[in-house]
Amino acid sequence: MAEETQFGFSRVPLAGKQARVDAVFHKVASRYDLMNDLMSGGLHRIWKDIFISRVKPSRKTRFRHLDVAGGTGDIAFRVAKAGSPLTEVVVLDINAAMLDEGRRRARVAERGFAAAFDFVEANAEELPFADDSFDAYTIAFGIRNVPRIDKALAEAHRVLRRGGKFLCLEFSNVNVPILDRLYEAYSFRVIPLIGRLVAGDEKPYRYLVESIARFPDAESFCGNIAGAGFERASFTRLSGGIVAIHSGWKL
C-alpha cells in the first residue's frame, strides 16, 4: 500500500501531497500577503519582524542566509534590510508562481538593498546545496506544508554551518482559554469566507486552516527539531499561542 500523509483533514498518497500543495499556492500567489493581512489583521507583519530580529546577520563578515518556502520574498527582504553588502540571501520555494511573485516584487520595488539575492526553485526535502553552506536558515508559515517534515529538518541541519541557526515561524496551538474557541471559530468560519470574497476561491484557505489544525503542538515540534540534531531547541509563543517561533543551533 502506498504511504499516505495528511492534506488538511484528508489522507492522501505521500507522493501526491506536494502537487496538491503546489496547486493551492499557485492559486493564491498574487494575493498571498494581502490575504495574510486580512486573515491576521496585520499581525503577521509584527510576527515576522520579531522573527527576523532573531536572525541577526553579521555586518562585518560574509553572511549567507537561506529562506525556505519564502517565494514572495517577504522574509528575505527583511533579512536583507537587517544585513549589509556582505549578506547573501537565497530564497527557495518549490512553487514557481510564488517565486515569480518574489522576483516581480524585487524588480518593481527596486529595493536597493546592499545584500545579494538569489531565487531558487527546489524542494525543502532535497536542498540543492552543499553541506555547511549557510549561517542561518528560516522558514515562515511553510513547514506544515512539507510532506516529510523530518526530511526538511534533516536537510536544514545538513546545509547549516557549525554555529548556524535554524528558525521557524509557524501557526501553533492557542493555549489561552476562550481565545482558543474564538480562534477556532474564526479560522473555520471566517477565513474561508474571506478567501472566497477576496481571492475568488475558499478551497485553498480551507486547506490552510485545516493544515494549521493538524500541525503538531509547540512542544512536540520542538522535540522534532531536537531529534533532527539541533541543540538548544526552544520556542516562544506569540499572541496567545496563535503562532510560535522555534529555534535551534547546529553546534
C-alpha positions, -999 to +999 in steps of 0.1 A: +000+000+000+013+035-009+025+056+020-001+083+030+001+116+047-023+144+057-036+171+033-056+192+056-081+168+072-078+143+044-055+114+039-037+114+005-008+094-010+025+109+001+037+112-035+006+133-043+007+158-015+033+182-029+013+186-062-018+195-042+001+220-021+016+235-052-019+239-067-031+257-036-002+282-036-004+287-074-039+300-069-031+324-040+004+336-050-006+371-063-027+378-033-008+359-006+003+388+015-030+407+011-048+376+024-023+373+053-031+409+062-069+402+061-067+369+080-044+381+107-055+417+110-019+427+100-004+408+129+017+387+105+039+417+099+046+421+136+053+383+140+077+384+110+095+415+124+100+397+158+111+366+139+137+384+118+151+402+148+164+368+159+184+363+127+210+390+134+230+388+102+267+398+107+276+432+093+313+426+095+318+392+078+301+373+049+267+360+060+248+335+039+211+332+047+186+306+033+149+313+034+129+283+026+092+284+014+098+321+010+088+327-026+072+361-022+103+375-006+086+388+025+111+373+049+141+377+026+136+414+022+135+418+060+168+399+063+184+420+036+173+452+053+190+440+085+221+429+067+249+446+048+268+443+015+283+411+029+249+395+033+237+369+007+201+358+008+189+327-011+151+325-014+140+289-020+105+277-029+091+247-047+063+268-062+072+287-094+043+311-091+054+322-056+090+327-068+077+347-098+059+370-074+090+374-053+111+383-084+084+407-096+084+425-062+122+427-062+122+443-096+092+466-092+103+480-059+140+483-069+146+478-032+182+488-034+193+466-006+230+461-004+226+423+001+227+400-029+196+379-038+191+346-055+157+329-062+159+291-064+131+266-073+137+235-052+122+211-026+128+217+011+133+179+014+162+179-011+181+211-009+205+217-039+233+230-017+265+216-002+269+207+034+277+236+057+267+263+032+247+287+053+249+308+085+211+309+091+180+291+078+145+304+081+111+290+072+080+310+079+045+295+076+059+268+053+070+238+073+035+225+078+031+222+040+061+199+036+051+163+031+080+149+051+089+174+078+116+152+093+135+152+060+132+190+057+146+194+092+174+170+084+182+190+053+182+222+073+207+208+097+229+195+068+232+228+050+239+249+081+274+256+091+286+248+126+273+277+148+244+282+123+209+289+135+176+273+125+145+295+129+109+286+121+078+307+124+046+287+123+010+287+134+007+268+167-017+257+194-036+285+212-032+279+249-054+307+263-089+298+275-118+313+255-093+326+229-088+291+217-125+287+209-128+321+194-097+314+172-111+281+160-145+296+151-128+325+133-104+301+114-131+277+101-159+301+095-144+335+086-111+327+068-126+306+040-152+333+035-125+359+032-108+337+006-139+334-014-146+371-014-111+384-020-094+356-039-124+341-055-119+306-041-124+294-005-109+259-010-072+270-007-079+288+025-099+259+039-069+238+033-046+263+050-069+263+081-070+225+082-032+223+078-028+246+109-052+224+129-032+193+120+002+207+128+019+194+159+017+215+191+047+237+200+062+212+225+060+183+200+075+202+172+103+214+195+111+177+201+112+171+163+138+199+159+159+184+186+155+150+171+170+164+138+202+171+156+197+207+166+210+218+200+192+242+224+159+237+207+133+261+221+102+280+212+084+313+220+047+316+217+032+349+204-003+362+205-016+336+230+000+308+210-016+316+176+020+314+163+053+302+177+089+309+169+110+277+171+148+278+170+178+255+173+216+256+168+239+234+148+268+231+172 
